Amino acid sequence: MTSSPWPGAAVRETHVGVVVLVGDRAYKVKKPVRTAFCDFSTPERRHAAITRELELNRRLAPDVYLGAAELTGAGCAEPVLVMRRMPDGRRLSALLAGGADVSDELRQVARAVAAFHAGARRSVVVAAEGGRDALRERWRRNLDELEPYRDAPLPGRSLDTVRRLALRFLDGRGPLFARRADRVVDGHGDLIADDVFCLDDGPRILDCLDFDDRLRYVDGLDDAAFLAMDLERLGAGAAAERFLADYAEFAGDPAPATLAHHYVAYRAGVRAKVACLRWAQNDDPRAADDARTHLALAATHLRRGAPRLALVGGLPGTGKSTVAGELADRTGAVLLSSDRLRKERAGLDPTTSAAAEFGAGLYDPAHTADVYADLLHRAAGLLGLGESVVLDASWTAAGPRARAADVARAADVELVALSCAAPAAVAAERIRTRRGSASDATVAVARRMATVADRWPDAVVVRTDAPLAHSVAQAARVWDEAAG
């Protein structure tokens, strides 16, 4: 007699359902309850819920969700969802807990989710529910529902940070969300590691959100971010980043990193609320820790994902272009250079010389004003699309700096002001020895600029006669601290 590969029968229970595991089958019934989220109080309602759950989950795992049946006897007919039993040891969460390398499995999951989204239902109604206004309303509801838990178990300061940064991001990113309307789909809605099974023939993704259709109508990146958030919560931060990168590759999604951070934060906020509800029901300290962990995760991603406008300035030879480039590389920001833009506007190759006396030729006041106006116009467009921007220019005049501050305010982003400085002799030597630069400044021009430069009291001075790594680290610290 051959023994069964499955463990013995088992029962799993939640606050709204019961799953009975027998052999290679799982049988799920709804409890006759009515909550704020669902109403299963009658057999008819439970039957409708089982039918809907079957229909929705077959989109991703048709060979797992086998059908609906009825448990009959004693004059009753209880609707039952019949499922293929999944091996517990192949849960993504179990594999992570066991220290397995799940890189290949997560890449398969990313491919499966992207393919699902490519064929998922879209409509005007779906797009509206996944747009900026609907997302703001979901944030508002979640944050309001977290307020009763301020100070216990949630730290009030973190709650305030999450509210401020979440709404600020939404306020300034109208163009980004408008552009992504066609990426809003009828998705999964509740993608967590416990419900992903990594089998030899590919992943199975179970248990989508079925009690409120509107909560499944989300940007595909938002849907994927739920799993990324859960992976990070489980201590697999690097795996979470790879998963989102793989998803973006398979989905052909050019979303800015700031949007991914925002969606991860939103999903963490949702789970913080769920943990608070558990804590309120039974005063479980583990639920309190879970709530704080998720809220901290939300705050971290909102800080990382807050778009910024950085002005990296200084006199010629102070290393501003080098620092600006390194800062952009380190933060993923878009780099715009006044020297390059000036040549572009004149139809010149960046390294083609347009050298002139101070305030003459391409460097006369009219050309310079146009270059700064163009820089700021381009920056404003990028900020609205969720990109952070680093502007490499001298910024020696107060007028353009004031207009840059106006752009930052209009886009609801922080302004980072960095003034690069080096001893005059060091700067002069750099000017004399540089090759292949877009800058045309001479030592004489640099000296003349120094005599007319306006004070820049709001800027953080970055010394560039120190090792480059130290200068860039200082600039990065200012950048990181800007989100508060």
N, C-alpha and C positions, 0 to 999 in steps of 0.2 A: 504494500500500500504506500503510495507516494504522499509525502507530507505536503501541505499547502505552503507556497512561498510567502503567504501573508501571515502576519501575526493574528492572534485571536480577535474575537469581536470586541468592539469598543464603542463608547458613546462620547460624543463631543457636544458641548452645550454652550450657547451664547444667550444673550438676554432676549433674543427674538426667535431662536431656532434650535433644533436638535438634529445632529447627524449621527446615524447609526452605521458603523463600519462592520461589514460581514463579508469575509472572503475577499473577492476582488471587486466588490460593489460598495458604494456609499449611498445611503438613503437619507434624504434631507426633508424635514417637515418644518413648517412654521408654527410657532407657538400662537395660541389664540389671544394675542395681546394688542393693545392700542397704545402707541407712543407718540411723541412729538414728530417722529419721522415716518411712521408707518401705521397702518390699520389692518391687522390680521384677525379681527374679532369674529368673523363668520367664515364658514367653510367656503362660501363663494369668493370672498376676498382672498383667502389663502390659495384657492385654486388659481385665481387670476395672478397672484404674486408668483406662484410656482411656474406658471406658463410663461410669464414675462421673464423670469430669471433664466429659464431654459432658452428662450429665444435670444436674449442678449448675450449669454455666455457661449452659445454655439458659434458666435461670430469669431471667437478666438480659439475655442477648444471643442470643435464639434464631436470629436471622438471620445471626449470625457463626459459631456452632458448628453446622456443616452435617451432620456425621455421623461415623461410624466406618467405617474400611475396613481392608484388609489389603494389605501390601506382600509380594507373593509372588515366588518365584524361588529356584532352587538348593535346593529342598526345604524352604524356610522360609516362614512366614506371619506377618509382623510386624504387630501392630495399629497403626493410624495414626489420629490424630484429624485430620479434615479441617475446615479453617476458612476463612472469607472473610478475605482479607488486608486489614489495616487500614493506612491511609496514615500513615507514621511522623511526618510533619509535623503531623498532627492529634492527636498525643499531647498530653495536658494538660501534661505536663512539658516537651515541646518548645515549646508555645505560651508557657509561662511563661519559658522560657529565651530566647525571642525577644522578650520584652517586651510580648507581646500583652495587651490588656485582656480578661480571661476572666470578667468579672462575670456576663454573661448565660449563658455556658456553665456556670459553676459553679452558678448557680441552677437550671439544667436538671438538672444532676447531682444536686443536693440533692432536687429533686422526684422524680427517678427512684429514688433510694435510699429515700426515704420511702415511695413507692408500693410498692417491692419489699418493704420491711419490713412494710407493712400487710397484704400477702398471704402473707408467709413463714410457714413451719411453726412452730407452737407446741405445746408439750406439757409435761407435768410434768418429764420428763427434761431437755428443753431449758431450762426455767426454772431447774432446779437448777444446771446447768452455768454459767448466767450470773448466779447469785446471789453474795452476798457471800463465802460460804465458798469457793466455787470460784475466785472472783477472787483471794482471799487466797492460795490454793494456787498459782495461776499466778504471782502476784507472787513468792511465796517461791521457787518453782522458778527463775524467771528471775534473781532476785537471787543465789541460791546458785550458779547457773551463771556469773554474772559475777564471783564472788569470785576465781577463779584469775587474773583480769585486773586485780586491784587493784594500783595503782601503775604497771602497764604492761599496756595503754596507758591504763587508767582512773585518775583521781585518787581515792584512797581516801576522802577527805573527802566528795566528791560522792556516792559510792556509799553511804556511811553516811547522808547526808542523805536520799537517795531511799528507803532502807529505812525510816528512822524516820518520815518524813512519809506514805509510802504506807500503812504498817500502822496508823498513828495514825488516818488518815482512815477506814479500814475499821472500826477498833474502835468508833468513836463513831457510825457511820451505819447501824446496824441497821434502824431504821424506814424510812430512805430506800430501802434495797435491797429490803426486804419490799414496799414500795409499788410497786416497779417490776418485779415478777415477770412481769406480763403484757406487758412491753415486751422481754422476752428472746425472740429469734427465731433461726431457722436462717439466719444472715446470709451475708455475703460472706467476712469473716474476714481479708482481706489487701488492703484497698482503698488502692492507692497511685497516684500521678499517672502513672506509666509505663503503667498498665493501663487508663487512661480515655482514650477517643478522642472528641473533640468534632467530630461530623460535622454537615453542614447539616441533616439530618433528626433531630437529637438525639444524645445521648451513647450510646456503647457502653461498657459496663463489663465487663472481661474478667478471667479468671484468678483465680477465687475459690480459697480454701484448700480443698484436697480430700484431703489425706493424713490428717487427723484430724478427724472430724466434731465432736468436743467443742469444738475451738478455734473453730468457726464459731458455736457456740451462745452468743451474746452479746447484751447489751443493744443495742438499735438505735443508741443514742447512742455506745456503745463502737465499733460498726462504723463509724459516720460519723467518729468522732474519729481513726481511722487516717488517713483522707485529710487531715483538718485538720492532723494532725501532719506529714504529708509535705509539705503546702503550706508550712507554716512553715519546715521544713527547707530548702525550696527558696527561701526568702527572701520568701515571699508571706504574711506574718503577717496583714495586713489581710484578704486574700482568705480565709484560713483562718477568721477570725472571722465573716466574712459567710456563708461556707458553712455553718458550724454554726448561725448564726441562721436561715438559710433552711431548713435541715433541721428545726430545731425548729418553725418555722412550718408546714411541710408535714406534719410528723408529729404536730402538735398536742401537742408534748412540753413540759411545764412544768418540766423538770429545772432544778435550781439550777446556777448557773455553776460552782460548786465541783466538781460531778460531771463536767462537760465537761472541766475542767482535769485531773481525776484520770484520766479515760480517755485524754486526749492524752498524759499522762505515762506511762501504762501502755504505750501503743503505742510511745512513744519508747524505753522500756526494752527492749521486745522487739527493736527494730531495733538498739539498742546491742549486744545479745547477738549478733545475726546478724553485725554488723560485727566483733565480737571473734573470732568463729569464722573469718571471712575472714582477719583479721590473723594468727591462729595458724597458718593453713594456708600462708601465703606471705610473712609479715612485710611486708605491703604498708603503707607509711606512710599511704596514703589511707584504708585501712580503719581504721587507728588514729585518724585525725582524725574519721572518720565515727562511730566508737564514742564518742569524747569529745563530739562535737556532740550526739548523741542523748541521752547521759546528762545533759548540761547542760540540754537541752530538758526532760527529765523532771523534773529538780530545779526548774527555773523554774516549771513548771506546778503542781508539788506545792506550792510556796510560795504561788503565787497562789491556788490552790484550797483552801488550808487554812482551814477555818471558824474564825472568831474570835468571842469575846464581848467587846464593848467597853463599858466603863462610862464615860460622859461626864458628869462631875459638876461641882459648884461651887455657890456661893451664888447667890441670885437676882440678876439683872442682870449676871452675869459672861459671858453669851453662850454658855452651855453648850448650849442648844437649837439655836442657830444652828450651832455647830460640829458638834453631833451630826447635824443634818440634812445638812450639807455632806459630812461623812465618810460617811454612809450612801449619799448620791448617788454619791460618788466610788468607793466600793468595791462597790456593789450589795448592801449589807447591808440587812436589814430593820430599820426604825427603830421602836422602842417608846418611848413617852413616859409618864412617871409622871403628868404634869399631865393629859394626855388620858385616860389610863386611869382616873384618879380620877373625872373627870367622867362617863366612860362607865359606871362602876360605880354612880354615883349617878343615872343616867338623865338627865344634863344634856348640853346641847350644849357642845362644848369651850370656846366663848368666853363661855358664861354664867357670871357671877360667882358664886363660892361663898366670897367673902372672909370671913375670920374672924381672930380674934386668934391669936397664935402658940399652936399645940398645941390648938386648939379646932375644933369643927365637923368638916368633912371632913378636917381636918388634925390631928385628935387622934391619940394613939399607936395606937389600935386600927385606925382607918381607914388610917393610914400603913403599919402592918405588913401589912395585907391587900393594899394596893397593891403593895408591894415583893414580897410572896409571889406575887401574880398575875403581875407582870412576869417574875419568874424562872421561874415555871411555863411561861409562854408561850415564853420564851427557850429553855428546855430542849427543848421540843417542836420548835421551829424548828431548833435545832442538830442534833438527831437526824435531821432531814430534809435536812441539808446546807446550810442557810442560815447565813450569818453574821448576827450581831445586834448592833445598837447600842442601848444602853439609856440614854435621856436622863432623868436624875433628879438630885437634889442629891447623893446618896451621902455625906452628911455624917456618917452614923453607921457605926461599924465593923461592927456586927452584920450588916446587909444586905450589906455588901461581902464579909464572910467567907462568907455563904451563896452569893453570886455566884461566889466562887472555887470553892466546892464544886460548883456547877452546871457550871462550866468543866471541872473535873477529871473529873466523871462523863461528860461528853460528849467527852472527849479533844480539847479545843480550848484555844488560848492565850487568856488573859485580858489584855485591853488596858485599862489604867486611866489615864484622863486627867482632870486636875483643872483646870478653867478658872478663871482669875484675872484680875481687873482692879482698878485703884484704887477705893477705896470711893466716891469722888465720881463716877467714871465709871459705876459700877454703879447708884448712886442715881439719876443722871440718866436712865439707860436705863429704870429701873423707872417713873419719873414720866412718861416720854413714850411708853411703848409703847402700842400699840393692837391690838385683835383677838387678844390672846394668851390661851393656855389657862392661864397662870399667874395666881394671885390674890395673890402675895406683894406686900407693901408694903415701903417702906423700913424701917419699924419692925420688921416680921417678919424682914427680911434681917439687921438688926443683931442681933436676938435669936438667930437661927440661928447667927450667927458666934460667939456666946459659948458655945454648947453643942456645936459641931462637934468631932468626934474628929479627931485627926491622921490624915493619909493618906500615910504615908511611901512607899508603893509606887507612888503615882501620878506620872505625868509632868505637870508643871505647864505648861499652855498659856496663855500670855499673850494676852488678847483685846483689849488696848488697842492692839495692833499692827494693821496692815491685815488684814482677814479672810483674804485669800489666804495670808498668812504663817502665821496660826494654823492654818488647814486643812492647809497643807503640813506643818507640824510634826506634827499629829495623824496625817496619812497616813504620815509617815516611821515613827512609832512603830508604826502598824498593819503596815506592810510588814516591819519588822524583827522583829515578834513571831514569825513562822514560823521564824526562824533560818536 
